[in-house]
Amino acid sequence: MKKLFSLSLLFLAQIVFSQTYTVLDSVQKTPISYATISFGNGNGTFADADGNFLFSKKWYPDIDSLYISAVGYKERVIPTTSTHKKIILTQNIAELKEVYITAEKKRKYKTKKLASEVHNDYFKSWLPTVESEIAVFFPKNSEKSTKIASVYLPIKIESSNRHSGKSQSFSTLFKMQFYGNENGFPGKRLFYEDIVFIVSEKDKPNFELDISEYKIFIPKEGIFVSIQVLGYADKEGKLQQTKKYSQIETKKGIVKVSTTFRPLLPFTDKINSYNTFTRRIFFKNRTWQRFDHQYSKTNNLIKNNNTNYGMGLKLHLYDQD
């Protein structure tokens, strides 16, 4: 109990010495949910649903500037010594959201499922961090108008293969986005609404996310469905503002190690093609890389041919008018 009490005091002290910032739209003065806050060194964090985030020099003493960005807005750079608690982002006219008009009549449709690949092997699983976004490609295999009704996300609840008897509780926020196909790589972001959802220890290994209300239709060139972890959620489902990196002293100096979040994401060797791509979202260029042997020669997942995240879909194939 004494140890828990000490940890609680330490966390409260960190909050007290942190600066709270709020990211707002320049016109509406409304919060910009889940804005990206990059530190300029490949690390970063996110604002919550209300546009708020904490930053502490005690957490990140070597960071002197914050790069604030969000889709549809111009990036803004602020010094960490700034006393302005409100960060205003102006809209980027070149990136204004396109309007997708999908007149969804009461047409008949057939349901088709693209099965996910689920397993429970810790050593064949990706450990999510806030740095990485994972995208999986799905072709359009029908001439019919095809809507994504659900996305099946394989998850592994336990953090290791050791059976501790009872699962540790957690609640993790993820964000789902959609991209077009550009020469086999994730290309232009399709400006459907971001889908933010929670995964906890109570969920099944084949987590089904119903997205039918968002009316996501697959273009003829196919679609990339991406997920990225935002961090742990509190009891109210809001993003916790906690430290996302630990500092480890090595022979080469201090190294930042990313915090990993549950659940783990099972990767598979049962898919013949390379359908999975990843990128570091806090880097400036945010370049997508195919998860294959050119990505890394030392990654254990790749060395054992577990090169795809086994995401699946439930599709609605609509009859023609």
GISULWO-V208241 format. One record per residue. N is the residue number from 1. RES is the residue in one letter. SS is DSSP state (~ for helix, > for strand, _ for the rest). OMEGA is omega in whole degrees, -180 to 180 (NA if undefined). D_FIRST is the distance of its C-alpha to the first C-alpha in Angstrom with 1 decimal. Layout:
BEGIN
N_RES_SS_OMEGA_D_FIRST ; N_RES_SS_OMEGA_D_FIRST
END
This chain:
BEGIN
1_M___-179_0.0 ; 2_K_~_-180_3.8 ; 3_K_~_178_5.4 ; 4_L_~_180_5.1 ; 5_F_~_180_6.1 ; 6_S_~_179_8.6 ; 7_L_~_178_9.9 ; 8_S_~_178_10.6 ; 9_L_~_179_12.4 ; 10_L_~_180_14.3 ; 11_F_~_179_15.4 ; 12_L_~_179_16.6 ; 13_A_~_178_18.4 ; 14_Q_~_179_20.1 ; 15_I_~_-178_21.3 ; 16_V_~_-177_22.6 ; 17_F___178_24.7 ; 18_S___176_26.0 ; 19_Q_>_177_29.4 ; 20_T_>_177_29.8 ; 21_Y_>_176_33.1 ; 22_T_>_-180_35.0 ; 23_V_>_-174_37.7 ; 24_L_>_173_40.7 ; 25_D_>_-175_44.1 ; 26_S___-177_47.0 ; 27_V___-175_49.1 ; 28_Q___-174_47.0 ; 29_K___178_44.2 ; 30_T___-179_41.8 ; 31_P_>_174_38.6 ; 32_I___-174_39.1 ; 33_S___172_36.4 ; 34_Y___173_34.7 ; 35_A___-179_36.8 ; 36_T_>_178_36.4 ; 37_I_>_180_35.3 ; 38_S_>_-179_36.5 ; 39_F___179_35.8 ; 40_G___-179_39.1 ; 41_N___-178_37.9 ; 42_G___177_37.2 ; 43_N___179_33.7 ; 44_G_>_-179_32.6 ; 45_T_>_-178_30.7 ; 46_F_>_167_31.7 ; 47_A___178_32.0 ; 48_D___-177_30.6 ; 49_A___179_32.8 ; 50_D___179_33.5 ; 51_G___-176_34.5 ; 52_N_>_170_31.5 ; 53_F_>_178_29.7 ; 54_L_>_172_27.6 ; 55_F_>_-179_28.7 ; 56_S___175_27.2 ; 57_K___175_29.1 ; 58_K___177_25.8 ; 59_W___-173_25.2 ; 60_Y___-174_28.8 ; 61_P___-176_30.5 ; 62_D___-178_33.7 ; 63_I___-179_34.5 ; 64_D___180_37.3 ; 65_S_>_176_38.6 ; 66_L_>_-180_37.4 ; 67_Y_>_-174_39.8 ; 68_I_>_-178_39.4 ; 69_S_>_175_41.2 ; 70_A___-179_41.7 ; 71_V___-180_44.5 ; 72_G___-178_47.5 ; 73_Y_>_175_46.6 ; 74_K___179_47.6 ; 75_E___178_44.9 ; 76_R_>_179_43.9 ; 77_V_>_177_42.6 ; 78_I_>_175_40.7 ; 79_P_>_-179_39.6 ; 80_T___177_35.9 ; 81_T___-178_37.1 ; 82_S___179_38.5 ; 83_T___-179_37.6 ; 84_H___-177_38.9 ; 85_K___-180_36.1 ; 86_K_>_-179_38.5 ; 87_I_>_-176_39.9 ; 88_I_>_175_43.2 ; 89_L_>_178_44.5 ; 90_T___-178_48.2 ; 91_Q_>_175_49.5 ; 92_N___-174_51.2 ; 93_I_~_-178_54.5 ; 94_A_~_-178_55.0 ; 95_E_~_179_51.8 ; 96_L___-176_52.0 ; 97_K___173_50.9 ; 98_E___180_53.7 ; 99_V___178_54.3 ; 100_Y___180_54.3 ; 101_I___-179_56.6 ; 102_T___180_56.1 ; 103_A___-174_58.3 ; 104_E___179_56.7 ; 105_K___178_59.2 ; 106_K___180_58.8 ; 107_R___176_60.1 ; 108_K___178_59.7 ; 109_Y_>_173_57.4 ; 110_K_>_179_56.5 ; 111_T_>_177_52.9 ; 112_K_>_180_52.3 ; 113_K_>_171_49.1 ; 114_L_>_-170_48.4 ; 115_A___173_46.0 ; 116_S___179_42.7 ; 117_E___-173_41.8 ; 118_V___171_38.5 ; 119_H___-174_36.7 ; 120_N___-177_33.3 ; 121_D___-180_33.7 ; 122_Y_~_-174_31.0 ; 123_F_~_175_33.6 ; 124_K_~_-175_36.0 ; 125_S_>_176_33.7 ; 126_W_>_177_33.3 ; 127_L_>_-175_29.9 ; 128_P_>_170_30.1 ; 129_T___-180_29.5 ; 130_V___-176_30.5 ; 131_E___-168_33.5 ; 132_S_>_171_35.5 ; 133_E_>_-178_37.6 ; 134_I_>_-180_39.1 ; 135_A_>_-180_42.5 ; 136_V_>_-178_44.4 ; 137_F_>_174_48.1 ; 138_F_>_178_49.9 ; 139_P___173_53.7 ; 140_K___-173_55.8 ; 141_N___-180_57.6 ; 142_S___175_59.5 ; 143_E___-179_62.2 ; 144_K___174_60.7 ; 145_S_>_-170_58.4 ; 146_T_>_179_54.9 ; 147_K_>_175_51.7 ; 148_I_>_180_48.2 ; 149_A_>_179_46.7 ; 150_S_>_172_43.4 ; 151_V_>_177_41.7 ; 152_Y_>_-176_40.0 ; 153_L_>_175_37.1 ; 154_P_>_179_36.0 ; 155_I___174_32.2 ; 156_K_>_-173_29.9 ; 157_I___-176_26.5 ; 158_E___-179_24.8 ; 159_S___178_24.3 ; 160_S___179_25.8 ; 161_N___179_27.9 ; 162_R___-178_25.3 ; 163_H___-178_24.6 ; 164_S___178_21.0 ; 165_G___-178_22.0 ; 166_K___-180_20.3 ; 167_S___174_20.8 ; 168_Q___-178_18.0 ; 169_S___175_18.7 ; 170_F___177_20.3 ; 171_S_>_-172_23.0 ; 172_T_>_177_25.5 ; 173_L_>_174_28.5 ; 174_F_>_173_31.8 ; 175_K_>_178_35.2 ; 176_M_>_178_38.5 ; 177_Q_>_-174_41.8 ; 178_F_>_-176_45.4 ; 179_Y_>_174_48.0 ; 180_G_>_-180_51.7 ; 181_N_>_179_53.2 ; 182_E_>_-180_54.9 ; 183_N___176_56.7 ; 184_G___178_54.0 ; 185_F_>_173_51.0 ; 186_P_>_-176_48.9 ; 187_G_>_-177_51.1 ; 188_K_>_177_51.3 ; 189_R_>_175_48.3 ; 190_L___-168_49.4 ; 191_F___164_48.4 ; 192_Y___-179_47.0 ; 193_E___172_43.9 ; 194_D___179_40.6 ; 195_I_>_180_38.6 ; 196_V_>_-176_34.8 ; 197_F_>_-177_32.8 ; 198_I_>_172_29.4 ; 199_V_>_179_28.4 ; 200_S_>_-179_25.4 ; 201_E___-179_24.3 ; 202_K___-175_26.4 ; 203_D___-178_29.6 ; 204_K___-179_32.3 ; 205_P___176_33.2 ; 206_N_>_-175_36.4 ; 207_F_>_179_35.1 ; 208_E_>_178_38.0 ; 209_L_>_180_38.1 ; 210_D_>_-180_41.0 ; 211_I___-175_42.7 ; 212_S_~_-178_46.1 ; 213_E_~_-178_45.9 ; 214_Y_~_176_46.0 ; 215_K___179_49.4 ; 216_I_>_180_48.9 ; 217_F_>_-178_52.3 ; 218_I___176_52.9 ; 219_P___-178_55.6 ; 220_K___179_58.5 ; 221_E___-177_57.2 ; 222_G___-175_53.8 ; 223_I_>_172_50.3 ; 224_F_>_176_47.1 ; 225_V_>_-176_43.9 ; 226_S_>_172_40.9 ; 227_I_>_173_37.1 ; 228_Q_>_-180_34.6 ; 229_V_>_177_30.8 ; 230_L_>_-179_29.7 ; 231_G_>_179_26.0 ; 232_Y_>_179_23.1 ; 233_A_>_176_23.5 ; 234_D___-177_21.3 ; 235_K___180_21.2 ; 236_E___179_24.7 ; 237_G___179_26.1 ; 238_K___-178_26.5 ; 239_L_>_176_26.1 ; 240_Q___178_22.9 ; 241_Q___-178_23.8 ; 242_T___179_21.8 ; 243_K___-175_22.9 ; 244_K___-177_25.1 ; 245_Y_>_172_25.7 ; 246_S_>_179_24.1 ; 247_Q_>_-179_26.2 ; 248_I_>_179_27.0 ; 249_E_>_179_29.2 ; 250_T_>_177_32.2 ; 251_K___-180_35.6 ; 252_K___180_37.1 ; 253_G_>_-178_34.6 ; 254_I_>_180_31.7 ; 255_V_>_176_31.5 ; 256_K_>_179_29.7 ; 257_V_>_-177_28.2 ; 258_S_>_172_27.8 ; 259_T___176_24.6 ; 260_T___-175_25.5 ; 261_F_>_171_24.8 ; 262_R_>_4_24.9 ; 263_P_>_172_27.1 ; 264_L_>_-178_29.4 ; 265_L_>_-179_33.1 ; 266_P_>_173_35.3 ; 267_F_>_-171_38.5 ; 268_T_>_174_41.6 ; 269_D___-175_44.9 ; 270_K___177_46.7 ; 271_I___-172_48.2 ; 272_N___-177_51.4 ; 273_S___177_51.5 ; 274_Y___-176_49.1 ; 275_N___-172_47.8 ; 276_T_>_-180_44.4 ; 277_F_>_179_44.1 ; 278_T_>_175_41.3 ; 279_R_>_176_41.1 ; 280_R_>_-168_38.8 ; 281_I___-180_38.7 ; 282_F___174_37.8 ; 283_F___-177_41.0 ; 284_K___-175_44.1 ; 285_N___177_46.3 ; 286_R___-175_43.8 ; 287_T___175_46.1 ; 288_W___176_45.8 ; 289_Q_>_174_46.0 ; 290_R_>_-177_46.9 ; 291_F___-179_44.3 ; 292_D___-174_46.7 ; 293_H___175_47.8 ; 294_Q___178_48.9 ; 295_Y___-180_45.4 ; 296_S___177_44.0 ; 297_K___-177_45.4 ; 298_T___-179_42.0 ; 299_N___-175_39.8 ; 300_N_~_177_39.0 ; 301_L_~_-178_39.4 ; 302_I_~_-180_42.9 ; 303_K_~_180_43.9 ; 304_N___176_43.4 ; 305_N___173_45.2 ; 306_N___-168_42.2 ; 307_T___-179_43.5 ; 308_N_>_170_43.1 ; 309_Y_>_-170_40.3 ; 310_G___179_41.4 ; 311_M___177_41.4 ; 312_G_>_-178_43.8 ; 313_L_>_163_45.6 ; 314_K_>_-175_47.0 ; 315_L_>_170_50.3 ; 316_H_>_179_52.7 ; 317_L_>_-172_56.3 ; 318_Y_>_173_58.6 ; 319_D___179_62.3 ; 320_Q___177_64.7 ; 321_D___NA_66.4
END
